[in-house]
């Protein structure tokens, strides 16, 4: 598209959207500053990079392939990562900057008062302090030198003549220089996204209200990652297969103001992933195949950044997070690796006895470590946030009269220590075989992940990585699924020092050798289900795991393929990643049909739509639409009335709903059904019928569209809506309401002649004016793949030449 036509197109989009109209986001009033006719935005349309760029580290080449993926090559590792920083700055600068501001608590400085709650939380947690401690540990190391080179590359782009991204014009500010600790901050962000759970507080609140059964810590099924036997597939209902946590006593509700504030900043619901590895014993090529598709927030631009690197010590291809120099998920000349969230419990909460600015810790009274920090507010008065810390970490509080309600908690989280994950990922990038990979993964501290690995020597491996604390009270191991008495020194982690060096290899954390693992598995699948049975494992590991629906389906298909005479190949793996079968429907639609006598009118018509359905969540399916909308309404019908009564109207009770495994497994005589389960099913179907009529939806694809939006939520920045397949419980994972799904699909066959494949939900370039802003979205929505070969590919865009520092 030529420059002038681009201007006219964007101008039309701006006028159609109403620049001065309601944006529906905290930044809408800032768009009023921007005059489309001023020409300021048009300067950002120029997407051309300079042909040459000076680098203090020497020569490098930046190429872009036909999908806008950078391929960087150099004869020096520092030159390589300088060019990587330049490319990420060119393609994703605003996204990197926005994420940095969020974690540092600096959004209000450019957005205004609407983001004060976010800034207050992130400043109170002091993620920035944890990132600084991590950088101090890394500074001066080989990996640290590469992070500094990367940082210099980002800043070379920022300081250059190329226009800044359009978002800076819309908000009216310019980026600060990038710092090495900002790369550590990106690590903290993804770590918190995957492990920062406030489930313990929610569970204590509902149990204090006399409600049991919402948050079981064990879902009893036969789809565990380890200990699985072919042919074992857990069925039945969740109510008969769930185990409540032991009564820990001290049940106490958290104040609604505190819990409501925190609920907006915990791990998003439904974040998870799939991965599996199949050894050469069961593949057509005789070499292993590895697959991974992490399920994270879908956004414009995407959460991942794809790149290929070719240096003297590194030949690697895959994806990283914008702001991180190294490939997080991918493959190199030695092998391939993938990650899924392990569900390990790496966060604890503490209460204290306090007096006059002090807290009791054992036999002594200690001063809170206190610091007053200023949160700048654009267009308003600056605010002061009091940051308080104890030996465990930050204290989060609400300014409210607590009575018997909890108004503040101390937090211990592994990510607050000086972690080594950046080193681990760097070493994984340049690993040469299984031994190197394991040596790298031993330093992978955050987040806790189920890692699958395969290499070109035929090795396969599974191991949970990341540090899991061993809680001790009076020297005895205890579970972590309660709020501890910090003054009584309950739930201590030996060697843990927030915002400082932590003894990760000491007695305070499960040793790497004893983390759940499988050496040379013939085949193994992970889908966020239970990793190992608690009775078979000597340590408390997790407060709870994800629902096992995807795990059940994954094991079923792997078992059947391995037992057949048809060996696995990349086509089978592609079909498995695109599998839309929903185990929820297979278990519950028969229950719905048994309630037929209680259903009439339009609801009965919907029930009839489910007859003879194959339980696949396909875009052209009417039954898939009916079931998807039924499940959402069924949750409301079952949970909302009783939770409203028990918790009061000051809380958003949807935050306390039990999982699908819980709600769909409730027996007919459950206390959650005051009028019987059939009546609840009938009511949910009736609500679904009304909704479908009002919305005009006919098939699942009318509802299940790629609602992937830019943080500004403007039509010209948002991605297009395409119908797609999959659900929260299918391997082809997509959750329309939460905009969560397969954020990267990767298939890596280890056969010498095979090629790896991938799928990306959007585009690799963050500039809305780029041809690669959204060019891969339609293919992703349709389940198509592209090759992701190792080595340099594409047309030369920039040559880096020796220059001054």
Rosetta blueprint (number, residue, H / E / L):
1 X L
2 X L
3 X H
4 X H
5 X H
6 X H
7 X H
8 X H
9 X H
10 X H
11 X H
12 X H
13 X H
14 X H
15 X H
16 X H
17 X H
18 X L
19 X L
20 X L
21 X L
22 X L
23 X L
24 X L
25 X L
26 X L
27 X L
28 X H
29 X H
30 X H
31 X H
32 X L
33 X L
34 X L
35 X L
36 X H
37 X H
38 X H
39 X L
40 X L
41 X H
42 X H
43 X H
44 X H
45 X L
46 X L
47 X L
48 X L
49 X L
50 X L
51 X L
52 X E
53 X E
54 X E
55 X E
56 X L
57 X L
58 X L
59 X L
60 X E
61 X E
62 X E
63 X E
64 X E
65 X L
66 X L
67 X L
68 X L
69 X L
70 X E
71 X E
72 X E
73 X E
74 X E
75 X L
76 X L
77 X H
78 X H
79 X H
80 X H
81 X H
82 X H
83 X H
84 X H
85 X H
86 X H
87 X H
88 X H
89 X H
90 X H
91 X H
92 X H
93 X H
94 X H
95 X H
96 X H
97 X H
98 X H
99 X H
100 X H
101 X H
102 X H
103 X H
104 X H
105 X L
106 X L
107 X L
108 X H
109 X H
110 X H
111 X H
112 X L
113 X H
114 X H
115 X H
116 X H
117 X H
118 X H
119 X H
120 X H
121 X H
122 X H
123 X H
124 X H
125 X H
126 X L
127 X H
128 X H
129 X H
130 X H
131 X H
132 X H
133 X H
134 X H
135 X H
136 X H
137 X H
138 X H
139 X L
140 X L
141 X L
142 X H
143 X H
144 X H
145 X H
146 X H
147 X H
148 X H
149 X H
150 X H
151 X H
152 X H
153 X H
154 X H
155 X H
156 X H
157 X H
158 X H
159 X H
160 X L
161 X L
162 X L
163 X L
164 X L
165 X L
166 X H
167 X H
168 X H
169 X H
170 X H
171 X H
172 X L
173 X L
174 X L
175 X L
176 X L
177 X L
178 X L
179 X L
180 X H
181 X H
182 X H
183 X H
184 X H
185 X H
186 X H
187 X H
188 X H
189 X H
190 X H
191 X H
192 X H
193 X H
194 X H
195 X H
196 X L
197 X L
198 X L
199 X H
200 X H
201 X H
202 X H
203 X H
204 X H
205 X H
206 X H
207 X H
208 X H
209 X L
210 X L
211 X L
212 X L
213 X L
214 X L
215 X L
216 X L
217 X L
218 X E
219 X E
220 X L
221 X L
222 X L
223 X L
224 X L
225 X L
226 X L
227 X L
228 X L
229 X L
230 X L
231 X L
232 X L
233 X L
234 X L
235 X L
236 X L
237 X L
238 X H
239 X H
240 X H
241 X H
242 X E
243 X E
244 X L
245 X L
246 X L
247 X L
248 X L
249 X L
250 X L
251 X L
252 X L
253 X L
254 X E
255 X L
256 X H
257 X H
258 X H
259 X H
260 X H
261 X H
262 X H
263 X H
264 X L
265 X L
266 X L
267 X L
268 X L
269 X L
270 X L
271 X L
272 X E
273 X E
274 X E
275 X E
276 X E
277 X E
278 X E
279 X L
280 X H
281 X H
282 X H
283 X E
284 X L
285 X L
286 X L
287 X L
288 X L
289 X E
290 X E
291 X E
292 X E
293 X E
294 X E
295 X E
296 X E
297 X E
298 X L
299 X L
300 X E
301 X L
302 X L
303 X L
304 X E
305 X E
306 X E
307 X E
308 X E
309 X E
310 X E
311 X L
312 X L
313 X L
314 X L
315 X E
316 X E
317 X E
318 X E
319 X E
320 X E
321 X E
322 X L
323 X L
324 X L
325 X L
326 X L
327 X L
328 X L
329 X E
330 X E
331 X E
332 X E
333 X L
334 X L
335 X E
336 X E
337 X E
338 X E
339 X E
340 X E
341 X E
342 X L
343 X L
344 X L
345 X L
346 X L
347 X E
348 X E
349 X E
350 X E
351 X E
352 X L
353 X L
354 X E
355 X E
356 X L
357 X L
358 X E
359 X E
360 X E
361 X E
362 X L
363 X L
364 X E
365 X E
366 X E
367 X E
368 X L
369 X E
370 X E
371 X E
372 X E
373 X E
374 X E
375 X E
376 X L
377 X L
378 X L
379 X L
380 X L
381 X L
382 X L
383 X E
384 X E
385 X E
386 X E
387 X E
388 X E
389 X E
390 X L
391 X L
392 X L
393 X L
394 X E
395 X E
396 X E
397 X E
398 X L
399 X L
400 X L
401 X L
402 X L
403 X L
404 X L
405 X L
406 X E
407 X L
408 X E
409 X E
410 X E
411 X E
412 X E
413 X E
414 X H
415 X H
416 X H
417 X L
418 X L
419 X L
420 X L
421 X H
422 X H
423 X H
424 X H
425 X H
426 X H
427 X H
428 X H
429 X H
430 X L
431 X L
432 X L
433 X L
434 X H
435 X H
436 X H
437 X H
438 X H
439 X H
440 X H
441 X H
442 X L
443 X L
444 X L
445 X L
446 X L
447 X L
448 X L
449 X E
450 X E
451 X E
452 X E
453 X E
454 X E
455 X E
456 X L
457 X L
458 X L
459 X L
460 X E
461 X E
462 X E
463 X E
464 X E
465 X E
466 X L
467 X L
468 X L
469 X E
470 X L
471 X L
472 X E
473 X E
474 X L
475 X L
476 X E
477 X E
478 X L
479 X L
480 X L
481 X L
482 X L
483 X E
484 X E
485 X E
486 X L
487 X L
488 X L
489 X L
490 X L
491 X L
492 X E
493 X L
494 X L
495 X L
496 X L
497 X L
498 X L
499 X L
500 X L
501 X L
502 X L
503 X L
504 X L
505 X L
506 X L
507 X L
508 X L
509 X E
510 X L
511 X L
512 X H
513 X H
514 X H
515 X L
516 X L
517 X E
518 X E
519 X E
520 X L
521 X L
522 X L
523 X E
524 X E
525 X E
526 X E
527 X L
528 X L
529 X L
530 X L
531 X L
532 X L
533 X L
534 X H
535 X H
536 X H
537 X L
538 X L
539 X L
540 X L
541 X L
542 X L
543 X L
544 X L
545 X L
546 X L
547 X L
548 X L
549 X H
550 X H
551 X H
552 X H
553 X H
554 X H
555 X H
556 X H
557 X H
558 X H
559 X H
560 X H
561 X H
562 X H
563 X H
564 X L
565 X L
566 X L
567 X L
568 X E
569 X L
570 X H
571 X H
572 X H
573 X H
574 X H
575 X H
576 X H
577 X H
578 X L
579 X L
580 X L
581 X E
582 X L
583 X H
584 X H
585 X H
586 X H
587 X H
588 X H
589 X H
590 X H
591 X H
592 X H
593 X H
594 X H
595 X L
596 X H
597 X H
598 X H
599 X L
600 X L
601 X H
602 X H
603 X H
604 X H
605 X H
606 X H
607 X H
608 X H
609 X H
610 X L
611 X L
612 X L
613 X L
614 X L
615 X L
616 X E
617 X L
618 X L
619 X L
620 X L
621 X L
622 X H
623 X H
624 X H
625 X H
626 X H
627 X H
628 X H
629 X H
630 X H
631 X H
632 X H
633 X H
634 X H
635 X H
636 X H
637 X H
638 X H
639 X H
640 X H
641 X H
642 X H
643 X H
644 X H
645 X H
646 X H
647 X H
648 X L
649 X L
650 X L
651 X L
652 X L
653 X H
654 X H
655 X H
656 X H
657 X L
658 X L
659 X L
660 X H
661 X H
662 X H
663 X H
664 X L
665 X L
666 X L
667 X L
668 X L
669 X L
670 X L
671 X L
672 X L
673 X L
674 X L
675 X L
676 X L
677 X H
678 X H
679 X H
680 X H
681 X H
682 X H
683 X H
684 X H
685 X H
686 X H
687 X H
688 X H
689 X H
690 X H
691 X H
692 X H
693 X H
694 X H
695 X H
696 X L
697 X L
698 X L
699 X L
700 X H
701 X H
702 X H
703 X H
704 X L
705 X E
706 X L
707 X L
708 X L
709 X L
710 X E
711 X L
712 X L
713 X L
714 X L
715 X L
716 X L
717 X L
718 X L
719 X L
720 X L
721 X L
722 X L
723 X E
724 X L
725 X L
726 X L
727 X E
728 X L
729 X L
730 X L
731 X L
732 X L
733 X E
734 X E
735 X E
736 X L
737 X L
738 X L
739 X L
740 X E
741 X E
742 X E
743 X E
744 X E
745 X E
746 X E
747 X E
748 X E
749 X E
750 X L
751 X L
752 X L
753 X L
754 X L
755 X L
756 X L
757 X E
758 X E
759 X E
760 X L
761 X L
762 X L
763 X L
764 X L
765 X L
766 X L
767 X L
768 X L
769 X L
770 X L
771 X L
772 X L
773 X L
774 X L
775 X L
776 X L
777 X H
778 X H
779 X H
780 X H
781 X H
782 X L
783 X L
784 X L
785 X L
786 X E
787 X E
788 X L
789 X L
790 X L
791 X L
792 X L
793 X L
794 X L
795 X E
796 X E
797 X E
798 X E
799 X E
800 X E
801 X E
802 X E
803 X L
804 X L
805 X L
